[in-house]
């Protein structure tokens, strides 16, 4: 957890770790995968190579056995078939002639098949196990073959032919298998090819068995192609799992190891890895379909990957170099990203401490560059807003001072209006009384401090007082229509917002218009907003002058109020600025007019509940 917290506590460490993982980890994975893929390729090539060699050896062995089989088929020649069908032990002279005939025939066949000293003997056995014919130096005539399992298998038709051995010359037993390892002279060993002799007549009766002994040296020639390495071994196993031949005198496989190999050989050809004497060996095998014998290739796995060691060393050096390069690149990239952020953070700390005279130098056009540019713009905006708030507060103080100056002894003015009203009533001058009452109410409403926001109903009463005075003055010069929803009367509005607009409508629109004027004051509630529309049918405003007034309304220049005063629109500018100052840029006054077609003023404020 401490390591995780340490990494999380710094963006530079996160970036370094991220860049390092992205740059080095894929190389590491690729190197590991490549190495083991290479090992697999070597193993596969070794298996394929051994398979082809074992197949070639099996074919050579089968070719040699086929030659032996062809030699054994000599017994199917007409003269030998005749002799075997007419055997008569009582006629000694005939038997001698028959033996000479058989011997001569086999000599011709031996020369024909180019057999030399590798054939140790040819035997023709009777069905009772006795020797009918034997050639040179082999088993004695008195040897009882009927005790051999293979002999009974052939006589009783279980097998048609079989290879037996190896065994010592002139002794057909397996005493050589008692040694722990095979390290004897091959010239001392023989293998026998045994085949049933059948009559070529319609009966096909068994006439005996032919047994041909041949030297192990000829079989050893089959192993020559695989005498490649001291640590590789090729074994020839017979059907009983006994070792017939090995190409390596210092065999790595003991007898119990060889006996267990057959358990893993489930098909005619294949391979598997087996652990023998604490080391892994690759076993490749091929079974001859003709003989049933297995040719087995044994290779140490450690020997197979000798070439891969150089690859492993090279890969390790490459990974070490890549590790260092990845660290350097990760540091450079992380610092190139983090240093601008640190500089920006330091600038922000200065701003936090009140220093707004900071500037972030922008060196790049990427996201960090955009962030730095945004920071500079934000600081400039903050400085501007602070200046604007300062100016606004200054104007408010000036306005407040003006209001205080205008309220010198307001009770005296209230009492004066009340006195004038009382005198007018005594003298029965109602108009003067009405005017003074309205003026007193307006003055009290206008000069009341501490309530900037008032109910809309009070603002409407103020307009009514104002219009009652003008109605006496202008005597039916204009008509007033007012449509304010009952719901809107309960909301709040800034004081003295509507009256200046109505005043502008009368003095700038209706007063100079020939005939009777009309003024409508309506209100509507739309999407959390209250809209007031003051519309007249007065003289209107020319397009040029309307554009000039709208530009002055949107202007933030301190001279704008003075310019509006020149245009007789100071009340309009005052209302617009007060609304925006109080509620924001989304609210204010919109002026729309057309010359000789009247003027329309729309005031928008937010809904504020009492």
Residue pairs with C-beta under 8 A, 6 or more apart in sequence:
6 13
7 13
7 14
7 17
8 14
11 338
11 341
12 334
12 335
12 338
13 334
15 330
15 333
15 334
15 337
15 338
16 330
16 331
16 334
17 330
19 326
19 329
19 330
19 333
19 334
20 326
20 327
20 330
23 322
23 325
23 326
23 329
23 330
24 322
24 323
24 326
27 318
27 319
27 322
27 326
28 319
31 315
31 318
31 319
34 315
35 308
35 311
35 312
35 315
38 308
38 311
39 304
39 305
39 308
42 304
42 305
42 307
42 308
43 282
43 301
43 304
46 282
46 284
46 299
46 304
47 271
47 282
47 284
50 226
50 271
50 284
50 297
50 299
51 269
51 271
51 284
51 286
53 225
53 226
53 297
54 226
54 234
54 269
54 284
54 285
54 286
54 295
54 296
54 297
55 269
55 286
56 225
57 222
57 223
57 225
57 226
57 234
57 286
57 295
58 286
58 287
58 288
58 295
60 221
60 222
61 219
61 222
61 236
61 288
61 291
61 293
61 295
62 288
62 290
62 291
64 218
64 219
64 222
65 163
65 193
65 290
65 291
66 290
67 113
67 115
68 193
68 212
68 214
69 161
69 193
69 195
70 113
71 106
71 109
71 110
71 113
71 115
71 119
71 122
71 212
72 161
72 193
72 195
72 210
72 212
74 80
74 105
74 106
74 109
75 81
75 84
75 124
75 197
75 207
75 210
76 197
76 200
77 105
79 101
79 105
80 101
80 102
80 105
81 199
81 200
81 207
83 98
83 101
83 102
84 124
84 132
84 197
84 199
84 207
84 208
85 199
85 201
85 207
87 98
87 132
88 94
88 95
89 95
99 133
102 124
102 133
103 133
103 135
106 122
106 135
110 119
117 215
118 214
118 215
118 217
118 218
119 212
119 213
119 214
119 215
120 136
120 137
120 138
120 169
120 190
120 213
120 214
120 215
121 134
121 135
121 136
121 137
121 138
121 139
121 212
121 213
122 133
122 134
122 135
122 138
122 210
122 211
122 212
122 213
123 131
123 133
123 134
123 135
123 138
123 139
123 210
123 211
123 212
123 213
124 131
124 132
124 133
124 134
124 197
124 208
124 209
124 210
124 211
125 131
125 132
125 145
125 151
125 208
125 209
125 210
125 211
126 132
126 208
127 155
127 206
127 208
127 209
128 146
129 144
129 145
129 146
129 147
129 151
130 141
130 144
130 145
131 139
131 141
131 142
131 143
131 145
132 208
134 141
137 169
137 170
138 170
138 213
139 170
139 172
140 170
143 172
145 151
145 209
145 211
146 152
148 164
148 172
150 159
150 162
150 164
150 194
151 194
151 209
152 158
153 159
153 162
154 160
154 161
154 162
154 194
154 195
154 196
154 209
155 196
155 206
155 209
157 196
160 195
160 196
161 193
161 194
161 195
161 196
162 193
162 194
163 191
163 192
163 193
163 194
163 238
163 239
163 291
163 292
163 293
164 172
164 191
164 192
164 194
164 238
165 172
165 189
165 190
165 191
165 192
165 216
165 238
165 244
166 176
166 189
166 190
166 191
166 216
166 244
166 245
167 173
167 174
167 175
167 176
167 189
167 190
167 192
168 175
168 176
168 188
168 189
168 190
169 188
169 189
169 190
169 213
172 192
174 242
176 182
176 184
176 189
177 242
177 243
177 255
180 254
180 255
181 250
181 251
181 254
181 255
182 243
182 245
182 246
182 249
182 251
183 249
186 215
186 216
186 217
186 220
186 245
187 215
187 216
187 217
189 215
189 216
190 213
190 214
190 215
190 216
191 213
191 214
191 216
191 219
191 244
192 211
192 212
192 213
192 214
193 211
193 212
193 214
194 209
194 210
194 211
194 212
195 209
195 210
196 206
196 209
197 206
197 207
197 208
197 209
197 210
198 204
198 205
198 206
198 207
199 205
199 206
199 207
216 244
216 245
219 236
219 244
219 245
220 245
220 247
222 236
223 234
223 236
223 245
223 247
226 232
226 234
226 247
226 297
227 247
229 303
230 248
231 252
231 299
231 300
231 303
232 248
232 297
232 298
232 299
232 300
232 303
233 246
233 247
233 248
233 251
233 252
233 253
233 297
233 298
234 246
234 247
234 248
234 295
234 296
234 297
234 298
235 243
235 245
235 246
235 251
235 253
235 258
235 294
235 295
235 296
235 298
236 243
236 244
236 245
236 246
236 293
236 294
236 295
236 296
237 243
237 244
237 258
237 261
237 262
237 293
237 294
237 295
237 296
238 244
238 292
238 293
239 292
239 293
241 258
241 259
241 261
241 262
243 255
243 258
244 293
252 276
252 277
252 281
252 298
252 300
253 261
253 276
253 298
257 276
257 277
261 274
261 283
261 285
261 296
262 294
264 272
264 274
264 283
265 285
265 287
265 294
268 286
268 287
268 289
269 285
269 286
269 287
270 284
270 285
271 282
271 283
271 284
271 285
272 283
273 280
273 281
273 282
273 283
273 301
274 280
274 281
274 283
275 281
279 300
279 301
279 302
280 300
280 301
280 302
281 298
281 299
281 300
281 301
282 297
282 298
282 299
282 300
282 301
282 304
283 296
283 297
283 298
284 296
284 297
284 299
285 294
285 295
285 296
285 297
286 294
286 295
287 293
287 294
287 295
288 294
288 295
337 368
340 363
340 364
340 368
340 372
341 368
343 360
344 360
344 368
344 371
344 372
344 375
347 358
347 360
347 375
348 375
350 358
351 358
351 379
351 382
356 379
356 382
356 383
356 386
358 379
359 376
359 379
360 372
360 373
360 375
360 376
361 372
362 369
362 372
362 373
362 376
363 369
388 556
391 558
392 581
403 447
403 449
406 447
407 447
407 449
410 443
410 447
413 443
414 440
414 443
414 444
417 436
417 437
417 439
417 440
417 443
418 436
418 440
420 432
420 436
421 432
421 433
421 436
421 437
421 440
424 430
424 431
424 432
424 433
424 436
425 433
431 472
434 468
434 472
435 469
435 472
438 465
438 466
438 468
438 469
439 465
439 469
441 461
441 462
441 465
442 462
442 465
442 466
442 469
445 458
445 461
445 462
445 465
445 495
446 462
446 495
446 496
451 495
452 494
452 495
452 582
453 492
453 493
453 494
453 495
453 608
454 492
454 493
454 494
454 495
455 489
455 490
455 491
455 492
455 493
455 610
456 484
456 488
456 489
456 490
456 491
456 492
456 493
456 523
456 530
457 489
457 490
459 493
459 495
459 496
459 497
459 498
459 499
460 482
460 484
460 489
460 498
462 496
462 498
462 499
463 498
463 499
463 502
463 521
466 499
466 502
466 503
467 480
467 502
470 506
474 506
474 511
476 516
477 510
477 511
477 516
477 517
478 506
478 510
478 516
478 517
478 518
478 519
479 516
479 517
479 518
479 519
480 519
480 520
480 521
481 518
481 519
481 520
481 521
482 520
482 521
482 522
483 520
483 521
483 522
483 523
484 521
484 522
484 523
485 523
485 524
485 525
487 525
488 523
488 525
488 530
490 609
490 610
491 530
491 607
491 608
491 609
491 610
492 608
492 609
492 610
493 530
493 605
493 608
494 578
494 579
494 582
494 605
497 575
497 578
497 579
497 603
497 605
498 521
498 532
498 534
498 603
500 571
500 572
500 574
500 575
501 534
501 571
501 572
501 575
501 589
501 601
501 603
502 519
502 521
502 534
503 571
504 568
504 569
504 571
504 572
504 601
505 519
505 534
505 536
505 538
505 599
505 601
506 517
506 519
506 536
507 568
508 538
508 539
508 568
508 599
509 517
509 536
509 537
509 538
509 539
509 540
509 598
509 599
510 517
510 519
510 536
510 538
512 538
512 539
513 537
513 538
513 539
517 536
517 537
517 538
518 536
518 537
519 534
519 535
519 536
520 533
520 534
520 535
520 536
521 532
521 533
521 534
522 532
522 533
522 535
523 530
523 531
523 532
523 533
524 530
524 531
524 533
525 531
525 607
528 606
528 607
529 587
529 604
529 605
529 606
529 607
530 604
530 605
530 606
530 607
531 602
531 603
531 604
532 602
532 603
532 605
533 600
533 601
533 602
533 603
534 600
534 601
534 603
535 598
535 599
535 600
535 601
536 598
536 599
537 597
537 598
538 598
538 599
539 595
539 596
540 593
540 594
540 595
540 596
540 597
540 598
540 599
541 549
541 591
541 593
541 594
541 595
541 599
542 595
543 594
543 595
545 567
546 591
546 592
546 593
548 567
549 564
549 567
549 569
549 572
549 591
550 591
552 560
552 563
552 564
552 567
552 569
552 573
553 572
553 573
553 576
553 588
553 589
553 591
560 573
561 570
561 573
561 574
564 570
564 572
564 573
572 589
572 591
572 601
575 589
575 603
576 588
576 589
579 587
579 588
579 589
579 603
579 604
579 605
580 587
580 588
583 605
583 606
586 604
587 604
587 605
587 606
588 603
588 604
589 601
589 602
589 603
590 601
590 602
590 604
591 599
591 600
591 601
592 599
592 600
592 601
592 602
593 599
593 600
